[in-house]
Amino acid sequence: MRIFLTLPLYSENQGEFELRREISNYLLQSRGVRSAPEQILITAGTQASMALICLLLALREKTVAMEEPGYSGVRSVLEDQGCYIDPVPLEKDGLSVEHIQTSRAKAVYLTPSHQFPFGMVLSISKRMRLLKWAYQTGGYIIEDDYDGEFRYRGHPIPSLKSLDEQERVIYLGTFSKSFLPSARLSYIVFPPSLMVQYLRKFAAYNQSVSPIIQRAMDLFMQTGEFERHIRRMRKLYQRKHQALLRSIEQYMGNQVKIVGEKSGLHILLKLKGVTAFELIKNGLQKGVKVYSPSRFWLNPNTEGNSYIMLGFGGLSIEEIEKGVRLLASCLP
């Protein structure tokens, strides 16, 4: 009865308690994140999460470090919030911690379990050094775990938050990849001290996510259907992923190099003998749409034009194989 009585009303400021409790339980089981429902804030997407964090941490005119290249959607929010962005170069095992240690950053935004867009995993040694930096400087680490459910090779990667012993990691999660982008349903796990500050500073803010969507997701998780859904989708995406890699090997061979193929819903191809602009143009003429990752660099350079991005989540295996075959016909 409570469901029907509360649906016409505004949601609780932090979001529906029952959903926050389900998220807390899920994160402990799937990502090793220990949290209480009281630490969780429901938001309408990662960009909304980042805007709130910028306001809460008073990051205007402060330096925020982020991976270079990195997610342009978050970079836009940081720019709009008046932050100074320090682009951190990438290495084979993730962003350069040495760069952060010498920077003036008050916070670091990163995607450690599946770097966006290159796909590498931040090594355990770098995770520990990054946490040490946060403990020594009082800085915060903003961990965006946007598709941690979808890993196809190797052991599951624990979240950076699961290693945090002094509550310096702010954890961002979303249902956009695991469920529906149109639901606009994401969440933040704040350290307890920051949640106290949030409740005091944003007491007048109403919850931005529909209580109907929240209650539906709560019931979906309570019944165990969400975890069954994740298992089904992981198997489905893995089959599509294997079909994509198999097709690239068959039709493109050594004309391209696959980058970031261990997890997620996209891969990059490093091109040889053709630019991304040329291949995208020629592909469109044959009905194949691929993307350039060049917009993910803060400082544009020629490197971005040597890669293309291939997404496969919304395609059938037949469409994937046909698309790769047509794209391969555009190579010199």
C-alpha positions in Angstrom: 0.0 0.0 0.0 2.9 2.4 0.8 4.0 2.3 -2.9 0.7 3.6 -4.1 0.4 6.2 -1.4 3.8 7.7 -2.0 4.1 7.7 -5.8 2.2 10.9 -6.3 4.5 12.7 -3.9 8.0 14.1 -4.2 10.8 11.6 -3.6 13.0 11.9 -0.5 15.8 14.4 -1.1 18.5 11.7 -1.3 16.2 9.4 -3.3 13.9 6.6 -2.2 15.4 4.8 0.8 14.5 1.3 -0.5 16.3 1.9 -3.7 19.4 3.2 -1.9 19.3 0.1 0.3 19.2 -2.1 -2.8 22.1 -0.2 -4.4 24.1 -0.5 -1.2 23.6 -4.3 -1.1 24.4 -4.6 -4.8 27.6 -2.6 -4.6 28.9 -4.7 -1.8 28.3 -8.0 -3.7 29.4 -6.8 -7.1 32.0 -4.2 -6.6 33.2 -4.7 -3.0 32.0 -1.2 -2.0 30.9 -0.9 1.6 28.3 1.8 2.1 25.2 2.5 4.0 22.0 3.7 2.3 22.4 7.0 4.1 25.6 7.6 2.1 23.9 7.3 -1.3 22.4 10.1 -3.4 20.2 9.3 -6.4 20.9 11.6 -9.4 19.7 12.2 -12.9 22.9 11.1 -14.7 26.7 11.4 -14.3 26.8 15.0 -15.4 24.2 15.9 -12.7 26.4 14.0 -10.2 29.5 15.9 -11.2 27.8 19.3 -11.0 26.7 18.6 -7.4 30.2 17.4 -6.5 31.7 20.6 -7.9 29.4 22.7 -5.8 29.8 20.6 -2.7 33.7 20.6 -2.8 33.7 24.3 -3.9 35.9 23.5 -6.9 35.2 26.7 -8.8 38.6 28.2 -9.7 40.3 25.1 -8.3 42.3 22.5 -10.3 40.7 19.2 -11.1 42.8 16.5 -12.7 41.3 14.1 -15.3 42.6 11.6 -17.8 43.8 12.8 -21.2 41.9 11.7 -23.2 38.8 11.3 -21.0 35.1 11.6 -20.9 34.1 14.8 -22.6 30.7 14.9 -20.9 32.3 15.3 -17.5 35.0 17.7 -18.8 32.1 20.0 -20.1 30.6 20.1 -16.6 34.0 20.9 -15.0 34.5 23.8 -17.5 31.0 25.1 -16.9 31.6 25.0 -13.1 34.6 27.2 -13.5 37.2 24.5 -12.7 40.8 24.5 -14.0 41.3 21.1 -15.7 44.7 19.5 -15.5 44.9 16.8 -18.2 46.8 13.8 -16.9 48.6 11.6 -19.6 47.9 7.9 -19.8 50.3 5.1 -19.5 49.8 1.3 -20.2 48.4 0.8 -16.7 46.4 3.9 -16.4 46.9 7.6 -15.7 50.2 9.0 -14.6 50.2 9.2 -10.8 53.5 11.0 -10.9 51.8 13.8 -12.8 49.1 14.1 -10.1 51.7 14.1 -7.3 53.2 17.2 -8.8 50.0 18.9 -9.7 47.9 21.4 -7.7 44.7 19.3 -8.1 42.2 19.4 -5.3 40.3 16.4 -6.9 40.9 13.8 -9.5 38.2 12.4 -11.8 39.0 9.0 -13.4 37.6 5.8 -14.8 40.0 3.2 -13.2 38.3 -0.1 -14.0 37.8 0.6 -17.7 39.5 3.8 -18.8 37.3 5.8 -21.2 38.0 5.7 -24.1 41.2 3.6 -24.2 40.0 0.7 -21.9 43.1 0.1 -19.8 42.7 -0.8 -16.1 44.5 1.2 -13.4 47.0 -1.1 -11.8 46.8 -2.0 -8.1 50.1 -0.2 -7.3 48.8 3.0 -8.9 45.5 2.7 -7.0 47.4 2.5 -3.7 49.7 5.5 -4.7 46.7 7.5 -5.7 45.0 6.8 -2.4 48.2 7.8 -0.6 48.2 11.1 -2.5 44.6 11.8 -1.4 45.4 10.9 2.3 48.4 13.1 2.3 47.0 16.2 0.5 43.3 16.0 1.6 42.3 15.7 -2.0 39.3 13.7 -3.3 39.2 10.9 -5.9 36.1 10.8 -8.0 35.8 7.2 -9.3 33.4 6.8 -12.2 32.6 3.1 -12.4 30.3 3.5 -15.5 30.4 -0.1 -16.8 32.1 -2.2 -14.2 29.6 -5.1 -14.7 30.8 -5.9 -18.2 34.3 -7.5 -18.2 35.0 -10.4 -20.6 38.6 -11.4 -19.9 40.6 -11.9 -16.7 39.4 -11.6 -13.1 36.8 -9.0 -12.0 38.4 -5.7 -11.2 37.7 -4.4 -7.6 36.6 -0.8 -7.4 39.0 1.8 -6.2 36.4 2.7 -3.5 36.8 -0.8 -2.0 40.4 -0.1 -1.2 39.7 3.3 0.5 40.4 3.2 4.2 40.1 7.0 4.9 37.0 7.9 3.0 38.6 10.0 0.2 36.9 8.3 -2.7 33.6 9.6 -4.1 32.0 6.7 -6.1 29.8 7.3 -9.1 27.6 4.6 -10.6 24.9 4.6 -13.2 22.2 2.3 -14.6 22.7 3.7 -18.1 24.9 0.9 -19.3 23.4 -1.9 -17.3 19.8 -1.0 -17.8 18.3 2.0 -19.6 20.0 5.3 -20.6 16.5 6.9 -20.8 15.8 6.2 -17.2 18.3 8.9 -16.2 19.2 7.0 -13.1 22.6 7.4 -11.5 24.0 7.6 -8.0 26.8 8.9 -5.8 28.3 7.1 -2.8 29.6 9.9 -0.6 32.0 9.5 2.3 29.9 10.0 5.5 31.4 13.4 6.3 30.6 14.7 2.8 27.1 13.5 3.0 26.6 15.5 6.2 27.9 18.6 4.3 25.6 17.8 1.4 22.5 17.5 3.6 23.3 20.8 5.2 24.2 22.7 2.0 21.5 21.3 -0.3 18.6 20.9 2.2 16.3 22.9 -0.1 17.1 20.8 -3.2 14.3 18.4 -4.4 15.2 15.0 -5.7 15.4 15.2 -9.6 14.6 11.6 -10.5 11.0 10.5 -10.8 9.9 8.4 -7.8 8.1 6.1 -10.2 11.4 5.2 -11.9 13.1 4.8 -8.6 10.4 2.6 -7.2 10.3 0.4 -10.3 14.1 0.0 -10.1 13.8 -0.8 -6.4 11.3 -3.6 -7.1 13.4 -4.9 -10.1 16.4 -5.2 -7.7 14.5 -6.6 -4.7 13.1 -9.5 -6.7 16.6 -10.5 -8.0 15.6 -9.7 -11.6 18.2 -7.0 -12.0 21.1 -9.4 -11.2 19.6 -12.0 -13.5 19.3 -9.3 -16.1 23.0 -8.4 -15.7 24.1 -12.0 -16.0 22.0 -12.4 -19.2 23.4 -9.1 -20.7 26.9 -10.0 -19.8 26.6 -13.3 -21.7 24.9 -11.6 -24.7 27.5 -8.8 -24.8 30.3 -11.3 -24.6 29.0 -13.1 -27.6 28.7 -9.8 -29.5 32.2 -8.8 -28.3 33.6 -12.1 -29.5 31.9 -11.7 -32.9 33.3 -8.2 -33.3 36.9 -9.3 -32.5 36.5 -12.4 -34.8 35.2 -10.2 -37.6 38.0 -7.6 -37.3 40.6 -10.4 -37.3 39.0 -12.0 -40.4 38.4 -8.9 -42.5 40.9 -6.4 -41.3 43.8 -8.5 -40.1 47.0 -6.5 -39.4 45.6 -3.3 -41.0 44.4 -2.2 -37.6 45.3 -2.7 -34.0 42.5 -3.4 -31.4 42.6 -1.3 -28.3 40.7 -1.8 -25.0 39.1 -5.1 -25.8 38.8 -6.7 -22.4 35.6 -5.1 -21.2 32.9 -2.5 -21.9 30.6 -1.9 -24.8 33.0 -0.3 -27.2 36.5 -0.8 -28.6 39.0 1.4 -30.4 40.8 0.6 -33.6 44.2 2.1 -34.2 44.4 2.7 -37.9 47.3 2.2 -40.3 47.5 4.0 -43.7 44.2 5.9 -43.3 42.9 8.6 -41.0 39.7 8.4 -38.9 38.2 11.2 -40.9 38.7 9.3 -44.2 37.4 6.0 -42.8 34.4 7.5 -41.2 33.4 9.3 -44.4 33.9 6.3 -46.6 32.1 4.1 -44.1 29.0 6.4 -44.0 28.8 6.0 -47.8 28.4 2.3 -47.4 25.9 2.6 -44.5 28.4 2.0 -41.6 28.6 4.5 -38.8 31.7 4.6 -36.6 33.0 7.4 -34.5 36.2 9.4 -33.9 37.3 9.7 -30.2 39.2 12.9 -31.0 36.7 15.0 -28.9 37.8 13.2 -25.8 41.2 15.0 -25.8 41.3 18.4 -24.0 44.2 19.4 -26.1 43.4 18.2 -29.7 46.3 16.5 -31.5 46.9 14.3 -34.5 46.8 11.1 -32.3 43.0 11.3 -32.0 42.6 11.1 -35.7 44.4 7.8 -35.8 41.7 5.9 -33.9 38.0 5.1 -34.5 35.5 3.9 -31.9 33.2 0.9 -32.5 30.2 0.4 -30.3 28.4 -3.0 -30.4 25.9 -3.1 -27.6 22.8 -2.3 -29.7 23.7 -4.4 -32.7 22.9 -8.0 -33.6 25.8 -10.4 -34.3 24.8 -10.4 -38.0 24.9 -6.6 -38.1 28.3 -6.6 -36.4 29.8 -9.0 -38.9 28.3 -7.2 -41.9 29.4 -3.8 -40.6 33.0 -4.9 -40.1 33.1 -6.4 -43.5 31.8 -3.2 -45.1 34.2 -1.1 -43.0 37.1 -3.3 -44.0 36.3 -2.7 -47.7 37.0 1.0 -47.1 40.6 0.4 -46.0 43.3 1.1 -48.5 
